Amino acid sequence: MTRLQDLLRRIPIWAVWLLGAIPLALLVGDVATGNVGVDPIRDIEHRLGRTALYLLIATLSVTPLLRLARINLIRLRRPLGLLTFSYAVVHLLAWAVLDMGLLWEQALRDILKRPYLTFGMAGFVILAILAATSSDSTIRRLGAARWKSVHRLVYGAVLLGVLHWLWAYKLWPPKGLAVGALVLILLGLRLPWVARWLSSVRKNRVRT
């Protein structure tokens, strides 16, 4: 485990961005070759949105990995978060351009009328706030305590993201439900009494 931890600590930031660009590159390749299904616009939007959600889940996994497995990926949390926002921006642009044709009044009516769009837009606003306040200068300006309180909004963003995905379907897909369950587990691990219990279990293991 120590060797794995050392290897993970050495992952360069640029590698995170490079790996994060792979889903977009694959999507561009599929679009270029016409391999995007019978409803290309829907497929493009959904793939971008799912990637954003998966990256957000990866970002939320950093703290549990540290607490449960002593795997320290804290320095990768910011690039993962910014990658999440980048995919969310492209996802939103794909919807606004390809689906709505830049008809802003119609887009606004749809956002207000359709719950899954309302959830998605609310989650995007939160991600925009988190991305705008992710710099070191913002942390110094806000102070660590206030900055942490602002970035707890990420919990709402991931719940809204799951609801946005599930509500877009008439029948909720098993994959979406599994992702939702994973999100609830990750959020549950952050509950104070759960964190204390896990800490006591880990200490008992060390003693034995």
C-alpha positions as CSV (number, residue, x, y, z in Angstrom):
1,M,0.0,0.0,0.0
2,T,2.9,2.4,0.8
3,R,4.3,1.9,-2.7
4,L,0.8,2.7,-4.2
5,Q,0.5,5.8,-2.1
6,D,4.0,7.0,-3.1
7,L,3.1,6.4,-6.8
8,L,-0.2,8.3,-6.5
9,R,1.5,11.2,-4.7
10,R,3.8,11.6,-7.7
11,I,1.0,12.0,-10.3
12,P,1.7,15.4,-12.0
13,I,-1.1,17.9,-12.3
14,W,-0.7,18.0,-16.1
15,A,-1.4,14.3,-16.2
16,V,-4.8,14.9,-14.6
17,W,-5.7,17.4,-17.3
18,L,-4.4,15.0,-20.0
19,L,-6.5,12.1,-18.7
20,G,-9.4,14.4,-18.2
21,A,-9.3,15.4,-21.9
22,I,-9.7,11.8,-23.1
23,P,-13.5,11.6,-22.8
24,L,-13.8,14.8,-24.8
25,A,-11.3,13.6,-27.4
26,L,-13.3,10.3,-27.7
27,L,-16.5,12.2,-28.2
28,V,-15.0,14.4,-30.9
29,G,-13.8,11.3,-32.6
30,D,-17.2,9.7,-32.5
31,V,-18.8,12.8,-33.8
32,A,-16.3,13.0,-36.7
33,T,-17.0,9.3,-37.6
34,G,-20.8,9.5,-37.1
35,N,-20.7,7.1,-34.2
36,V,-23.0,9.0,-31.8
37,G,-26.2,7.0,-32.1
38,V,-29.6,7.7,-33.6
39,D,-30.0,11.0,-31.7
40,P,-26.5,12.7,-32.0
41,I,-27.4,15.8,-30.0
42,R,-28.9,13.9,-27.2
43,D,-25.8,11.6,-27.1
44,I,-23.4,14.5,-27.1
45,E,-25.2,16.3,-24.3
46,H,-25.5,13.2,-22.1
47,R,-21.9,12.1,-22.5
48,L,-20.6,15.5,-21.6
49,G,-23.0,15.7,-18.6
50,R,-22.1,12.2,-17.4
51,T,-18.4,13.0,-17.6
52,A,-18.9,16.2,-15.6
53,L,-20.7,14.2,-12.9
54,Y,-18.1,11.4,-12.8
55,L,-15.4,14.0,-12.4
56,L,-17.3,15.6,-9.6
57,I,-17.7,12.3,-7.9
58,A,-13.9,11.7,-8.3
59,T,-13.4,15.1,-6.6
60,L,-15.6,14.2,-3.7
61,S,-13.7,10.9,-3.3
62,V,-10.5,12.6,-2.4
63,T,-11.3,13.1,1.3
64,P,-12.8,9.6,1.9
65,L,-9.7,8.1,0.3
66,L,-7.5,10.0,2.6
67,R,-9.6,9.1,5.7
68,L,-10.1,5.4,4.9
69,A,-7.0,4.4,3.0
70,R,-4.5,7.1,3.8
71,I,-4.2,7.9,0.1
72,N,-3.4,11.6,-0.2
73,L,-4.7,13.1,-3.4
74,I,-5.5,16.5,-2.0
75,R,-3.3,18.4,-4.4
76,L,-5.3,16.8,-7.3
77,R,-8.7,18.0,-6.0
78,R,-8.5,21.5,-7.6
79,P,-7.7,20.3,-11.1
80,L,-10.4,17.6,-10.8
81,G,-12.9,20.3,-9.7
82,L,-11.9,22.6,-12.6
83,L,-12.2,19.7,-15.1
84,T,-15.7,19.1,-13.7
85,F,-16.6,22.7,-14.3
86,S,-15.0,22.6,-17.8
87,Y,-17.2,19.7,-18.8
88,A,-20.2,21.3,-17.3
89,V,-19.6,24.4,-19.4
90,V,-19.3,22.4,-22.6
91,H,-22.4,20.4,-21.6
92,L,-24.4,23.6,-21.2
93,L,-23.0,25.0,-24.5
94,A,-24.0,21.9,-26.3
95,W,-27.5,22.2,-25.0
96,A,-27.8,25.9,-25.7
97,V,-26.3,25.7,-29.2
98,L,-27.3,22.3,-30.6
99,D,-30.6,21.7,-28.8
100,M,-32.0,25.2,-28.2
101,G,-30.3,27.0,-31.2
102,L,-29.4,29.9,-29.0
103,L,-33.0,30.8,-28.5
104,W,-32.5,32.3,-25.1
105,E,-36.2,33.0,-24.3
106,Q,-37.2,29.5,-25.1
107,A,-34.2,28.2,-23.1
108,L,-35.3,30.2,-20.1
109,R,-38.8,29.0,-20.3
110,D,-37.7,25.4,-20.5
111,I,-35.4,25.8,-17.5
112,L,-38.3,27.1,-15.5
113,K,-40.8,24.6,-16.7
114,R,-38.7,21.3,-16.7
115,P,-37.5,20.2,-13.3
116,Y,-34.4,18.3,-14.7
117,L,-33.3,21.5,-16.4
118,T,-33.9,23.5,-13.2
119,F,-31.8,21.1,-11.2
120,G,-29.1,21.1,-13.8
121,M,-28.9,24.9,-14.1
122,A,-28.8,25.2,-10.3
123,G,-26.0,22.7,-10.1
124,F,-24.1,24.6,-12.8
125,V,-24.4,27.9,-10.9
126,I,-22.9,26.3,-7.8
127,L,-20.0,24.8,-9.9
128,A,-19.4,28.3,-11.4
129,I,-19.2,29.8,-7.9
130,L,-16.7,27.0,-6.8
131,A,-14.6,27.5,-9.9
132,A,-14.5,31.2,-9.4
133,T,-13.3,30.9,-5.8
134,S,-10.8,28.1,-6.3
135,S,-7.6,30.2,-6.6
136,D,-5.1,30.7,-3.7
137,S,-5.7,34.4,-3.8
138,T,-9.4,33.9,-3.2
139,I,-8.7,31.5,-0.3
140,R,-6.5,34.2,1.3
141,R,-9.1,36.9,0.7
142,L,-12.0,34.9,2.1
143,G,-10.0,33.2,4.9
144,A,-9.8,29.4,5.3
145,A,-13.0,29.0,7.4
146,R,-15.2,31.1,5.1
147,W,-13.7,29.5,2.0
148,K,-14.5,26.0,3.3
149,S,-18.1,27.0,4.1
150,V,-18.5,28.2,0.5
151,H,-17.1,25.1,-1.0
152,R,-19.4,22.9,1.0
153,L,-21.9,23.9,-1.7
154,V,-20.3,21.1,-3.7
155,Y,-22.5,18.7,-1.8
156,G,-25.6,20.4,-3.2
157,A,-24.1,20.5,-6.7
158,V,-23.5,16.7,-6.8
159,L,-27.0,16.0,-5.6
160,L,-28.5,18.4,-8.2
161,G,-26.3,16.7,-10.8
162,V,-27.7,13.3,-10.0
163,L,-31.3,14.6,-10.0
164,H,-30.7,16.4,-13.3
165,W,-29.5,13.1,-14.8
166,L,-32.2,10.9,-13.4
167,W,-35.1,13.3,-14.0
168,A,-34.1,13.5,-17.7
169,Y,-35.3,9.9,-18.1
170,K,-38.9,8.7,-17.9
171,L,-37.6,5.5,-16.4
172,W,-34.5,5.9,-14.1
173,P,-31.6,3.8,-15.5
174,P,-29.8,1.3,-13.2
175,K,-26.5,3.1,-13.8
176,G,-28.0,6.4,-12.7
177,L,-29.4,4.8,-9.5
178,A,-26.0,3.2,-8.8
179,V,-24.3,6.6,-9.2
180,G,-26.8,8.1,-6.9
181,A,-26.2,5.5,-4.3
182,L,-22.4,6.1,-4.6
183,V,-23.0,9.8,-4.1
184,L,-25.1,9.2,-1.0
185,I,-22.3,7.0,0.4
186,L,-19.7,9.6,-0.2
187,L,-21.8,12.3,1.5
188,G,-22.6,9.9,4.3
189,L,-18.9,9.4,5.0
190,R,-18.7,13.1,5.7
191,L,-21.2,13.0,8.5
192,P,-19.4,13.8,11.8
193,W,-20.6,10.7,13.7
194,V,-19.6,8.5,10.7
195,A,-16.2,10.1,10.5
196,R,-15.7,9.6,14.3
197,W,-16.8,5.9,14.0
198,L,-14.4,5.3,11.1
199,S,-11.6,7.0,13.0
200,S,-12.1,4.7,16.0
201,V,-12.2,1.6,13.8
202,R,-9.0,2.6,12.2
203,K,-7.3,3.2,15.6
204,N,-8.4,-0.1,16.9
205,R,-7.0,-1.8,13.8
206,V,-3.7,-0.1,14.4
207,R,-3.6,-1.2,18.0
208,T,-4.3,-4.9,17.1
